[in-house]
């Protein structure tokens, strides 16, 4: 990163583009012909706070996520709706914070599962 994209090694340049000029990591990447992930890594390296962490502060709070997902058994979709982001963003943060993901059959309680299956009519297939 240092030799190929010298601007990313310059904290002042990167700060100016990202914070002052409000360019996205994708736009900066296009300027330098590198990926947005490379730009995000440089922002992290220089301790420049990304806009996502400002926009969704609770998404970066491990204790809050743990409480919602594990203690209150909220679904990814419900947490995403509370935060105004996508379920995939929530899932990525759970993985990053080493919060164990539930399996599909654990997403809803047994009572809800029983109710769900008893309301589905059985289809008989004639051979």
N, C-alpha and C positions, 0 to 999 in steps of 0.2 A: 504494500500500500504506500509506503513511504517514497519509494523511487518512482513508481508508476504514476501515482496521483499526488504530486507534491502539495497541491492546495489542501488536501485532506490532512496533511501534517501540520498545516498552519491554522492554529486555533482561531486566530483573529479573522482570517479570511472566511473560515467555515462559520464562525459565529455571525459575521456580517451577513453572509448569504442566507443562513437559516433563520436567524432571529430578527435582524434589522430589515432585510429585504423580503422576509417571509416566504422564501423559496422552499418548496417541499424537498424531501430527500430524493424523490424521483426526479425533480427538475435539476437539482444539483448533479445528480448522477448523469443526466442527459448532457449537461454542460461539460462534464469530465469524461464522458463515454465510459461510465462504470455503472454498476448496479446500485439501486437505492439501499440495498442491504450493506454494501460497502460504505456508503455515506452514513448510514445509521450506526455502523460500528465505529466510524471515526467520531461521530457525535458523542457516543458513549465513552470512547477513549479520552476525549477532551472534557468530559463531565458537563456537556451541554444538554440541558433538559429538553427532551423532545416534547412536541405539542400533545401527543397522545397521553403522556403522563400528566399533563396539565388538564386536558379535556376529561379524562376518566380517572381521577385520583384514586377512587375506591378499587379500581382494577389493579392498582399497584400496591394495595394494602392486603397482605397475606392473611392477617387475622380476620378482616371483614369477609374476604372470600371464603375462608375456612368456615366461618360461622354460617354464612348463607348456604354454602354447598353441602357441608357435612352435618352441621348441627341442625339447621332448619330444613335440610334436604330439598333445597330449591333446585330446580332444573337449570341447565345451562341457558336455556331459552328465557326462563324467568329472570335470572340474574342479568342476562344481556338486556332484557327489556327495562329493568330497573336502571341500568347504567346508560342505556341509549347506544349500545354497541352491538356487535354480532356475537353469536354463540361461539364461533370459532376463536374470537379474541379471548373470550372467557376461558375456553378450553386450553388455549395456549398458556395463559397465565397460571391456571391450575397445575399444568404440567411443569412450568417453570418453578413454581413454589413447592413442588413435590407433594401436592395434595392429591391423594388417590382418586382416580376417576371411577365412577360406578359403572357397572355393566348395564346393558340395556334393560334387563329385567329388574334391576334395582332402582330404576328411575322413578317408578311409581310404586306405591305401597301395595301389599298383598291384597288388601280389601278392594282397592281400586282395580287391581288386576283381575280378581275374581269377578267383580261386577262387569268389567269390560268383556271378559270371555263368556259370561252367561247371557249377555245381550246380543251376541253374534249368533245368528241362526246357522245351524249345521247344514251344510250342503251335501246332499247324497249324490254320488256319481254312479250312474248306471253304466255298466259295461256291456 
